[in-house]
Amino acid sequence: MSDKLTHTRNIGIMAHIDAGKTTTTERILYYSGINYRIGEVHDGAATMDWMVQEQERGITITSAATTVFWNTNDNEYKINIIDTPGHVDFTVEVERSLRVLDGAIGIFCAVGGVEPQSETVWKQANRYRVPRICYVNKMDRAGADFFKVVTDIKEKLGANPVPIQIPIGAEDEFEGIIDLISNKAYKWDDASLGKEYFEVDIPEDLKDQVQEYRNALIEGTAEEDEELLEKYLKDHNAISPENIIESLRKATLELRVTPVLCGSSFKNKGVQLLMDAIVNYLPCPTDVPAITGVNPFTHKEIKKLADSNEPFAALAFKIATDPFVGRIAFFRVYSGKLDAGQQILNANTNKKERIMRLMQMHANKQKPLKTIEAGDIGAAVGFKQIRTGDTLCAPQNPVVLESINFPDPVIRMAVEPKTQEDVDKLVLTLNKLAEEDPTFTVKIDEETGQTIISGMGELHLDVILDRLSREFKINCNRGKPTVAYKEAITESIQHIEVYKKQTGGRGRFAEITVRISPADIKGLQFINEVKSGSVPKEYVPSVEKGFKSAMSNGVLLGFPMENLKVELMDGSYHSVDSDKLAFEIAASMAFKEACKKANPVLLEPIMKLEVDTPDMYVGDITGDLNKRRGQVENVESKIGYQAVKAVVPLAEMFGYVTSLRTITSGRGTSSLEFSHYAKTPQDIMEKVMYKIKGYLVTV
């Protein structure tokens, strides 16, 4: 079993949009024998981009899983790969994939280097402590510079990049790769679409550079181990390629170094050596620390080892809907094994589920399996209620693993079906899509009765509406996209709330004294300060529940409350008329009344913006950003253009792509991602309130 685990790799491919993730995955499928032809992204024929929307737009929208087998060093390795999107609107796909992966490949464009979304996904990988290797792609493109990208990785990502390859040439003259570990050069055969590659002599003009980088690699290896250091001091050539690989693997797994490779996936050069590097440097399931969870009943911490003989525990990291097989749950097995037809416990809902069928996924195709064991990634069909982030475990050994945190939606839009018969169908379908994607939410506006959908950006909502039309045959009218504001209070207030209802017979009574103030943490921070028993213990959770549910509708415009600290100070109850519901209602009423007095404000989403533009337009762009309440943080020179970095309120960014095109005569490009929520200026807040309510709201 342990041999099987040491020959397994669970990896993700992550990068900025258009760095070549899907193109690289297509080559991996081709060279490993899974595919008999190469599918190209620009032709809409990539295996991993199976959604119609992906094929039309040439971008990855949903993370796709596949399994390949790779032979190297006389051993066969099983590699589970997840190809993630690069567009910031679909960052949830990267987040949930990194949560269950052991290692990752960061792909960088040899021209663009470290781009905005590269930084985002790198930080996500740091958060989950995922070991990674870097692959500098597109070495054939004009402006390609391998060593500049290595410097970029070091300076912008704070990583310790270690080149283990050097390119032979660049741009049109990119011919092959020199492997610094084996000290050999390789070129690829174009006629076999890069399937065949052969050893060549190291070019004379590169020998000094190769020697310099190779010596640095060997010295670094020697410093890792006293025995190797002694060996090295006696004879500089005594350290073997195997010693270097072993030492580099150890340092990579400990997150001290990041090996850097290069190639051109589109031109079929370098992918096989990347596959060898996955096997050599990225962890197997037994290399990563045992995952910890908590027993939901005893609250004791439990460690789950990657062993098939241990009790079963897995994390569902994605829910998808397939038109043929229904709902599919993707999950990573951390310990034990699961057989098709077996009953398991969903530890988050405390309900038992029978998993009727197990599958191994290859993009949107399925291969039936009888068993899935520890360390593997698979998919399940035939369950009732499993959500993203749920822990699946053996009923006799309950455990809740740490769930996945997702960013809040920042943009919203009203939708309605074009025909009356689709009204019920629309809400059901939108709820299905919300199950699949935790960053997409659906809400019915209580005042207007409108269906409001929220997401991470305009493209995100566009894709949702496109899916509604194509997959579910529901055509919708849509409102203009608007900002998903939040609300917060800025002062501390003590408030007494009495809820009394007498209707003949048994009535309802609850009295609470609370102090509300801004919280330091996101969500509700509830503290029970009642010492005298004036509020019985069994009613305290109802008070907390009342505040928690009330926070979803703020007092200004009904936007969710970002954070709130509630201290329950005192209260009173009636031996007959008081019950849990009475205290829950009292809490809800207290929230509304107290928040009105605590100087409530609107919070607006602030976005990180990066604009790449020719030098001549920098002044016009910064002037335009100032008008949009933007703050320029940095202007960085790159080859042939400038990168303007700024933070701008999302409310000012609708239609920005069109404006940018006009300012730069179509030569500028931009990328936008969520940064944080900040207080909306008073004059803007009044305009928003007037626009939404039709009159100024005073509190």
Backbone hydrogen bonds, N-H to C=O, Kabsch-Sander energy under -0.5 kcal/mol:
donor,donor_aa,acceptor,acceptor_aa,energy
5,L,1,M,-2.2
6,T,2,S,-2.3
7,H,3,D,-0.9
8,T,5,L,-1.7
9,R,78,K,-2.4
10,N,283,P,-0.5
11,I,9,R,-0.6
11,I,80,N,-2.8
12,G,103,G,-1.4
13,I,82,I,-2.4
14,M,12,G,-0.5
14,M,105,I,-2.5
16,H,107,I,-0.5
17,I,86,G,-0.8
19,A,16,H,-1.4
24,T,20,G,-2.0
25,T,21,K,-2.3
26,E,22,T,-2.4
27,R,23,T,-1.6
28,I,24,T,-2.0
29,L,25,T,-2.4
30,Y,26,E,-1.8
31,Y,27,R,-3.2
32,S,28,I,-1.7
33,G,30,Y,-1.1
34,I,29,L,-1.5
35,N,29,L,-2.0
39,G,37,R,-0.5
44,G,41,V,-1.6
45,A,40,E,-2.4
46,A,40,E,-0.5
50,W,48,M,-1.3
55,Q,51,M,-2.2
56,E,52,V,-2.3
57,R,53,Q,-2.0
58,G,54,E,-1.9
59,I,54,E,-0.8
64,A,83,D,-1.7
66,T,81,I,-2.2
68,V,79,I,-2.5
70,W,77,Y,-2.5
72,T,70,W,-0.6
72,T,75,N,-2.5
75,N,72,T,-1.9
77,Y,70,W,-2.6
78,K,7,H,-3.3
79,I,68,V,-3.1
79,I,77,Y,-0.6
80,N,9,R,-3.1
80,N,78,K,-0.5
81,I,66,T,-3.0
81,I,79,I,-0.6
82,I,11,I,-1.8
83,D,64,A,-2.4
83,D,81,I,-0.5
84,T,13,I,-1.8
84,T,82,I,-0.7
87,H,60,T,-0.5
90,F,87,H,-2.0
91,T,88,V,-1.6
93,E,90,F,-1.6
94,V,90,F,-0.6
95,E,91,T,-2.3
96,R,92,V,-2.5
97,S,93,E,-1.2
98,L,94,V,-2.8
99,R,95,E,-1.3
100,V,96,R,-0.6
100,V,97,S,-1.1
101,L,97,S,-0.7
102,D,10,N,-1.9
103,G,10,N,-1.9
104,A,131,P,-1.7
105,I,12,G,-2.8
106,G,104,A,-0.5
106,G,133,I,-2.8
107,I,14,M,-2.4
107,I,105,I,-0.7
108,F,135,Y,-2.4
109,C,113,G,-0.7
110,A,137,N,-2.3
113,G,109,C,-2.7
115,E,113,G,-0.8
118,S,115,E,-0.8
119,E,115,E,-1.6
120,T,116,P,-1.6
121,V,117,Q,-2.6
122,W,118,S,-2.0
123,K,119,E,-2.2
124,Q,120,T,-2.0
125,A,121,V,-2.3
126,N,122,W,-2.2
127,R,123,K,-2.3
128,Y,124,Q,-1.6
129,R,126,N,-1.1
130,V,125,A,-2.4
133,I,104,A,-1.9
134,C,259,P,-3.0
135,Y,106,G,-2.5
136,V,261,L,-2.9
137,N,108,F,-2.8
137,N,135,Y,-1.0
139,M,263,G,-1.7
141,R,138,K,-1.7
144,A,141,R,-1.9
145,D,110,A,-2.1
149,V,145,D,-1.7
150,V,146,F,-1.8
151,T,147,F,-1.9
152,D,148,K,-2.5
153,I,149,V,-2.5
154,K,150,V,-1.7
155,E,151,T,-2.8
156,K,152,D,-3.1
157,L,152,D,-0.7
157,L,153,I,-1.0
158,G,154,K,-0.7
159,A,153,I,-1.4
162,V,258,T,-2.6
164,I,260,V,-2.4
165,Q,260,V,-0.8
166,I,178,I,-1.9
168,I,176,G,-2.9
169,G,167,P,-1.0
171,E,139,M,-2.2
173,E,170,A,-1.9
174,F,171,E,-1.5
175,E,168,I,-2.9
175,E,173,E,-0.5
176,G,168,I,-1.0
177,I,186,Y,-2.0
178,I,166,I,-2.9
179,D,177,I,-0.6
179,D,184,K,-3.2
180,L,164,I,-1.9
180,L,178,I,-0.7
181,I,164,I,-0.7
183,N,179,D,-1.4
184,K,179,D,-1.3
185,A,200,V,-1.0
186,Y,177,I,-2.9
187,K,198,F,-2.3
188,W,175,E,-0.7
189,D,196,E,-2.9
190,D,188,W,-0.6
193,L,190,D,-1.8
194,G,189,D,-2.4
195,K,192,S,-1.4
198,F,187,K,-2.5
200,V,185,A,-2.3
206,L,203,P,-1.7
207,K,203,P,-0.6
207,K,204,E,-1.1
210,V,206,L,-2.8
211,Q,207,K,-2.4
212,E,208,D,-2.2
213,Y,209,Q,-2.3
214,R,210,V,-2.6
215,N,211,Q,-2.5
216,A,212,E,-1.7
217,L,213,Y,-1.8
218,I,214,R,-2.5
219,E,215,N,-2.8
220,G,216,A,-2.1
221,T,217,L,-1.9
222,A,218,I,-2.5
223,E,219,E,-2.0
224,E,220,G,-0.6
224,E,221,T,-1.0
225,D,222,A,-1.2
229,L,225,D,-2.2
230,E,226,E,-2.3
231,K,227,E,-2.3
232,Y,228,L,-2.8
233,L,229,L,-2.5
234,K,230,E,-1.7
235,D,231,K,-2.5
238,A,235,D,-2.0
240,S,238,A,-0.5
244,I,240,S,-1.9
245,I,241,P,-2.6
246,E,242,E,-2.5
247,S,243,N,-2.4
248,L,244,I,-2.9
249,R,245,I,-2.5
250,K,246,E,-1.9
251,A,247,S,-2.1
252,T,248,L,-2.3
253,L,249,R,-2.6
254,E,250,K,-1.5
255,L,252,T,-1.7
256,R,251,A,-2.7
257,V,251,A,-1.0
258,T,160,N,-2.1
260,V,162,V,-2.3
261,L,134,C,-2.8
263,G,136,V,-1.9
264,S,269,K,-2.5
268,N,265,S,-1.5
269,K,264,S,-2.5
274,L,270,G,-1.3
275,M,271,V,-2.1
276,D,272,Q,-2.0
277,A,273,L,-1.9
278,I,274,L,-2.0
279,V,275,M,-1.7
280,N,276,D,-2.6
281,Y,277,A,-2.9
282,L,277,A,-0.6
282,L,278,I,-1.4
287,D,284,C,-2.1
288,V,284,C,-0.8
291,I,304,K,-1.1
293,G,302,I,-3.0
294,V,400,V,-2.0
295,N,300,K,-2.8
299,H,295,N,-2.6
302,I,293,G,-3.1
304,K,291,I,-3.2
305,L,303,K,-0.6
307,D,305,L,-2.1
310,E,307,D,-1.3
313,A,335,S,-2.1
314,A,392,L,-2.9
315,L,332,R,-2.0
316,A,390,D,-2.8
317,F,315,L,-0.7
317,F,330,F,-1.8
318,K,330,F,-1.2
319,I,436,E,-0.5
320,A,328,I,-2.7
322,D,320,A,-0.5
322,D,326,G,-2.9
326,G,322,D,-2.1
328,I,320,A,-3.6
329,A,380,A,-2.3
330,F,318,K,-3.0
330,F,328,I,-0.6
331,F,378,G,-2.5
332,R,315,L,-2.1
333,V,376,D,-2.6
334,Y,313,A,-2.4
334,Y,332,R,-0.6
335,S,313,A,-1.7
336,G,307,D,-3.0
338,L,372,I,-2.6
340,A,370,K,-2.5
341,G,355,I,-3.5
342,Q,339,D,-1.9
344,I,353,E,-3.4
345,L,393,C,-3.2
346,N,351,K,-3.0
347,A,345,L,-1.0
347,A,391,T,-2.1
348,N,391,T,-0.5
349,T,346,N,-0.7
350,N,346,N,-2.1
351,K,346,N,-1.0
353,E,344,I,-3.1
355,I,342,Q,-2.3
355,I,353,E,-0.6
356,M,354,R,-1.0
356,M,381,V,-0.7
357,R,381,V,-2.0
358,L,369,L,-0.7
359,M,379,A,-2.6
360,Q,367,K,-2.8
362,H,365,K,-2.7
363,A,65,A,-2.8
365,K,362,H,-2.0
367,K,360,Q,-2.3
369,L,358,L,-2.6
372,I,338,L,-2.2
374,A,336,G,-1.1
375,G,333,V,-2.6
376,D,373,E,-1.6
378,G,331,F,-2.4
379,A,359,M,-2.3
380,A,329,A,-2.3
381,V,357,R,-2.2
382,G,327,R,-0.6
389,G,316,A,-3.3
390,D,387,R,-2.0
392,L,314,A,-2.7
393,C,345,L,-2.5
394,A,312,F,-2.0
397,N,394,A,-1.5
400,V,294,V,-2.5
401,L,399,V,-0.6
402,E,292,T,-0.7
410,V,455,G,-2.0
411,I,455,G,-2.1
412,R,482,T,-3.4
413,M,453,I,-2.4
415,V,451,T,-2.5
416,E,477,N,-2.1
418,K,475,N,-2.6
422,D,419,T,-1.3
423,V,420,Q,-1.7
426,L,422,D,-2.6
427,V,423,V,-1.4
428,L,424,D,-1.9
429,T,425,K,-2.5
430,L,426,L,-2.9
431,N,427,V,-2.1
432,K,428,L,-1.6
433,L,429,T,-2.3
434,A,430,L,-2.1
435,E,431,N,-1.5
436,E,432,K,-1.5
437,D,433,L,-1.9
440,F,437,D,-1.9
441,T,439,T,-0.5
441,T,454,S,-1.9
443,K,452,I,-2.2
445,D,443,K,-0.6
445,D,450,Q,-2.9
449,G,445,D,-2.7
451,T,415,V,-0.8
452,I,443,K,-3.6
452,I,450,Q,-0.6
453,I,413,M,-3.0
453,I,451,T,-0.5
454,S,441,T,-2.4
455,G,411,I,-2.6
461,L,457,G,-2.0
462,D,458,E,-2.4
463,V,459,L,-2.5
464,I,460,H,-1.8
465,L,461,L,-2.4
466,D,462,D,-2.2
467,R,463,V,-2.4
468,L,464,I,-2.2
469,S,465,L,-1.8
470,R,466,D,-2.7
471,E,467,R,-2.2
472,F,467,R,-1.2
472,F,468,L,-0.5
474,I,468,L,-2.5
475,N,473,K,-0.6
477,N,416,E,-3.2
479,G,414,A,-3.1
482,T,412,R,-3.4
484,A,410,V,-2.5
485,Y,483,V,-1.4
486,K,603,L,-2.3
487,E,560,P,-2.8
488,A,601,V,-2.1
490,T,598,A,-1.9
490,T,599,N,-0.6
491,E,598,A,-1.6
493,I,516,I,-2.7
495,H,514,V,-3.2
497,E,495,H,-0.5
497,E,512,I,-2.8
499,Y,497,E,-0.5
499,Y,510,A,-3.5
500,K,498,V,-0.6
501,K,508,R,-2.7
508,R,501,K,-2.6
509,F,577,D,-1.1
510,A,499,Y,-2.0
511,E,572,S,-1.8
512,I,497,E,-2.4
513,T,570,D,-2.9
514,V,495,H,-2.8
514,V,512,I,-0.5
515,R,567,E,-2.2
516,I,493,I,-2.9
516,I,514,V,-0.5
517,S,565,K,-2.1
523,G,562,E,-2.1
525,Q,564,L,-3.2
526,F,524,L,-0.7
527,I,566,V,-2.9
529,E,527,I,-0.8
529,E,568,L,-2.2
539,Y,536,P,-2.0
540,V,536,P,-0.8
540,V,537,K,-0.8
543,V,539,Y,-1.5
544,E,540,V,-2.1
545,K,541,P,-2.6
546,G,542,S,-2.3
547,F,543,V,-2.0
548,K,544,E,-2.6
549,S,545,K,-2.6
550,A,546,G,-1.7
551,M,547,F,-1.6
552,S,549,S,-1.1
553,N,550,A,-1.8
554,G,559,F,-2.1
561,M,551,M,-3.3
562,E,487,E,-3.2
564,L,523,G,-2.2
565,K,517,S,-3.1
566,V,525,Q,-2.6
566,V,564,L,-0.5
567,E,515,R,-2.5
568,L,527,I,-2.7
568,L,566,V,-0.6
569,M,513,T,-2.6
569,M,567,E,-0.9
570,D,513,T,-1.5
572,S,511,E,-1.8
578,S,574,H,-1.6
583,F,579,D,-1.6
584,E,580,K,-2.0
585,I,581,L,-2.6
586,A,582,A,-2.2
587,A,583,F,-2.0
588,S,584,E,-2.0
589,M,585,I,-2.5
590,A,586,A,-2.5
591,F,587,A,-2.3
592,K,588,S,-1.7
593,E,589,M,-2.3
594,A,590,A,-2.8
595,C,591,F,-2.2
596,K,592,K,-1.1
597,K,593,E,-0.8
597,K,594,A,-0.8
598,A,594,A,-0.7
598,A,595,C,-0.6
601,V,488,A,-3.1
603,L,486,K,-3.7
604,E,678,A,-3.1
606,I,676,H,-3.7
607,M,648,V,-3.1
608,K,673,E,-3.9
609,L,607,M,-0.5
609,L,646,A,-3.2
610,E,671,S,-2.3
611,V,644,V,-2.6
612,D,669,T,-2.7
613,T,611,V,-0.6
613,T,642,Q,-2.6
617,Y,614,P,-1.9
618,V,615,D,-1.6
621,I,617,Y,-2.3
622,T,618,V,-2.6
623,G,619,G,-2.2
624,D,620,D,-2.1
625,L,621,I,-2.3
626,N,622,T,-2.0
627,K,623,G,-1.5
628,R,624,D,-1.0
629,R,626,N,-1.4
630,G,625,L,-3.0
631,Q,647,V,-2.6
633,E,645,K,-2.7
634,N,645,K,-1.8
636,E,643,A,-2.9
638,K,641,Y,-2.9
640,G,638,K,-0.6
641,Y,638,K,-1.1
642,Q,613,T,-3.3
643,A,636,E,-3.2
644,V,611,V,-3.1
644,V,642,Q,-0.6
645,K,634,N,-3.3
645,K,643,A,-0.6
646,A,609,L,-2.6
647,V,631,Q,-2.1
648,V,607,M,-2.2
650,L,605,P,-2.7
652,E,649,P,-1.5
653,M,650,L,-2.1
656,Y,653,M,-1.9
659,S,655,G,-1.6
660,L,656,Y,-3.1
661,R,657,V,-2.1
662,T,658,T,-1.9
663,I,659,S,-2.7
664,T,660,L,-2.6
665,S,662,T,-0.8
666,G,661,R,-2.5
667,R,664,T,-1.6
669,T,612,D,-2.1
671,S,610,E,-2.1
673,E,608,K,-2.4
675,S,606,I,-2.6
676,H,606,I,-1.5
678,A,604,E,-2.3
680,T,602,L,-2.8
685,M,681,P,-2.8
686,E,682,Q,-2.3
687,K,683,D,-1.6
688,V,684,I,-2.5
689,M,685,M,-2.4
690,Y,686,E,-2.3
691,K,687,K,-2.5
692,I,688,V,-2.5
693,K,689,M,-2.7
694,G,690,Y,-1.9
695,Y,689,M,-0.6
698,T,696,L,-0.5
